[in-house]
C-alpha cells in the first residue's frame, strides 16, 4: 500500500531560523517515518526578490545542509532543488491560466512585498502562490507541513487544483496543512514586532547558524518591561511572545516557574531571558555544528541533490504527462 505524499520547500535566500524549524522542519523529521516525502530548496521562488545569484549555489547548499542537520535523512526522503525539476515550470504555466489577477493581488504576502519593495513588483512575485501550488501538485501531494503564514497560499493551491479538475478532469487531490494535530506554529520575533524572518528584522530573529554568544545577545535584547505591578495582571503581547518562544525550547517546569512568577508579580525578566538564552544555545548549537560539518562536504551535498532530483522528476513526469493528456496537449507526440 502506497504512503500518502507530503511536499514542502524552503526558499534558498538567507539562513534558516527558529520559525522555519518549528513551522515546518520539525514536522518534516516526523513525517519521513510515515509518509512519502518530497522536500525541496526553492531557488526559483528566491529569484522573485532578485538576490545576488553569485551566492545562490552557496545558499542552496547551506539550506540543504541545515535541513539534514535538523534531522532529515536523505535515504528516507527525496531532497532536491526546485530548478532541477523543469516539469514544475510547465505545471506552473498551466495553473497560471486558472489564476486571476484580483485574487493574486489580494494575497497578504504579495501586498507586504509590494509595500516593502515597490521598485520590484514583478510578475513572479504576483504569481508566487501559483508556483507554490505547482510545487505541491506536481507530486499530487495530500499533505503540506507549512507554517501559519502559508495557510492562505495552501488554500489557493486547493482552489487551483479544483479548477483544473473541474475544467479538464480529475487529477489533483486537495492538499491540506498537516501538523500532527497541533495548531500551526508562528514563531514571533524577539522584539514582538511580527514573526522571525530570513531577511528582515535580523537582530530579533534566531538563526540556526547563530553562534552561542550571538544567541545570548539577541535573547537578552528581547523586548520586556518593568514587570506587572500587581498579581494576575494581563500579560502584554510582547511578554506572551517571550513565553511562547520559551515553551519551544525549555522544560515545561521552567516555563511554569516564570509564568507563576509573572502571576505573582515577582518575575525578574533578566533571569527569565538568561534561562531562555541558555536553553536556546543548547537547542541550536548541535544543529549548527552538524550543518557546518555537512557544508564542508560540498560533493556529498551535490550527490544528495542529484539523487533527489532524479526521483522527483520521475514523479513529476507522471503528473505532467497526465496533465497534458487531460488539457489536450498530446497532438505534438
C-alpha positions, -999 to 999 in steps of 0.1 A, spaced: 0 0 0 15 34 -10 21 60 16 4 94 15 26 120 -3 40 151 15 56 181 -2 72 212 12 101 236 5 121 264 19 134 294 -1 172 294 -7 176 331 4 191 338 38 197 314 67 171 292 83 157 303 116 137 292 145 104 299 127 114 276 98 123 249 122 91 249 143 68 260 115 79 232 91 112 214 96 102 197 128 73 182 110 95 171 81 115 150 105 85 133 120 68 128 86 98 110 70 90 79 90 53 76 79 49 93 45 64 95 10 82 129 14 94 154 -13 113 183 3 130 209 -19 151 240 -18 130 268 -35 156 286 -57 130 298 -83 110 314 -55 141 331 -43 145 349 -77 114 369 -71 133 392 -47 164 395 -71 191 380 -48 228 381 -57 228 350 -79 265 346 -74 256 334 -39 227 312 -50 246 279 -51 261 286 -16 227 294 -3 211 263 -18 238 241 -3 235 258 31 198 253 33 202 217 23 228 211 50 206 227 76 177 206 67 197 174 71 213 187 103 178 193 116 171 156 112 161 148 76 175 115 63 183 116 25 178 78 25 142 83 37 131 114 18 135 129 -16 157 161 -12 161 182 -43 165 217 -58 133 232 -73 150 242 -106 163 207 -112 126 196 -119 115 215 -151 81 198 -150 72 222 -122 76 252 -145 53 236 -171 26 229 -145 31 265 -132 23 277 -167 -9 256 -169 -20 267 -135 -14 304 -143 -42 301 -169 -65 293 -139 -53 320 -116 -68 355 -116 -52 389 -111 -76 400 -85 -71 370 -62 -33 372 -66 -32 409 -57 -52 402 -25 -27 378 -10 -11 390 22 24 382 11 21 400 -22 8 431 -5 36 430 21 63 425 -5 48 452 -28 48 476 1 83 468 12 99 467 -23 78 489 -45 106 491 -71 105 453 -77 68 443 -80 75 417 -107 52 391 -122 70 363 -103 61 380 -71 25 383 -81 22 346 -92 42 333 -62 12 313 -50 8 297 -84 44 284 -84 39 272 -48 8 253 -60 28 238 -88 55 227 -64 28 208 -44 6 195 -71 34 182 -94 37 152 -69 -1 152 -62 6 157 -25 -20 152 1 -2 170 30 19 201 33 37 209 65 35 247 65 37 275 90 7 296 98 18 324 74 14 300 44 -21 289 51 -35 314 26 -12 301 -2 -22 265 6 -59 274 3 -51 289 -31 -33 257 -42 -65 238 -33 -85 262 -54 -62 258 -84 -64 220 -81 -102 222 -80 -104 245 -110 -81 222 -130 -101 191 -121 -134 209 -130 -122 222 -163 -101 193 -176 -107 162 -155 -98 147 -121 -61 147 -114 -52 166 -83 -61 160 -46 -68 190 -24 -36 194 -3 -41 200 34 -19 216 60 -6 190 84 9 195 118 2 162 136 -30 175 151 -14 206 167 -21 242 158 2 256 131 31 274 147 41 310 140 72 319 159 73 356 169 103 379 166 122 387 198 110 424 197 74 414 194 70 431 160 59 404 137 75 369 130 110 358 127 123 364 92 152 353 69 159 387 56 141 413 78 145 421 115 176 401 118 186 412 153 152 399 165 155 366 147 173 335 159 190 317 131 202 281 132 236 293 122 240 318 150 269 312 174 263 309 211 273 344 220 251 359 193 221 339 206 227 351 241 230 387 229 198 386 208 178 370 236 189 395 262 178 423 239 143 408 237 116 434 244 103 433 280 92 459 306 95 466 343 71 438 351 35 436 364 27 458 393 0 435 408 -8 398 408 -27 383 379 -21 412 356 -29 410 319 2 398 300 13 422 272 17 406 237 55 410 237 58 392 270 34 365 258 57 361 228 87 355 251 68 328 269 58 313 236 94 311 224 105 297 258 78 270 255 95 257 223 130 250 238 127 250 276 114 224 301 77 228 309 86 232 346 109 262 337 81 279 317 56 273 345 80 287 371 83 320 353 46 321 345 39 317 382 64 345 389 45 367 365 11 359 380 25 367 414 40 400 402 75 388 412 90 380 378 126 390 370 128 393 332 166 394 333 166 359 349 140 347 325 160 358 295 192 343 308 175 310 312 159 313 277 193 322 262 210 291 277 181 268 267 182 283 232 220 277 229 215 241 240 189 237 213 206 254 183 243 245 188 240 208 178 221 217 147 247 244 138 277 221 143 261 193 122 253 218 94 288 231 94 302 196 91 279 188 62 286 220 44 323 212 42 314 181 21 301 200 -10 304 170 -33 284 149 -9 256 175 -8 256 177 -46 252 139 -48 222 141 -25 206 167 -46 213 148 -78 197 116 -65 168 136 -52 162 154 -85 161 121 -103 135 107 -80 115 140 -81 115 141 -119 101 105 -121 71 116 -100 68 149 -118 69 134 -153 40 111 -144 19 140 -133 27 163 -163 20 135 -188 -14 131 -174 -20 169 -172 -11 172 -209 -35 144 -218 -64 160 -199 -57 195 -212 -55 181 -247 -18 188 -255 -10 154 -269 -10 163 -305 27 170 -306 36 134 -299 
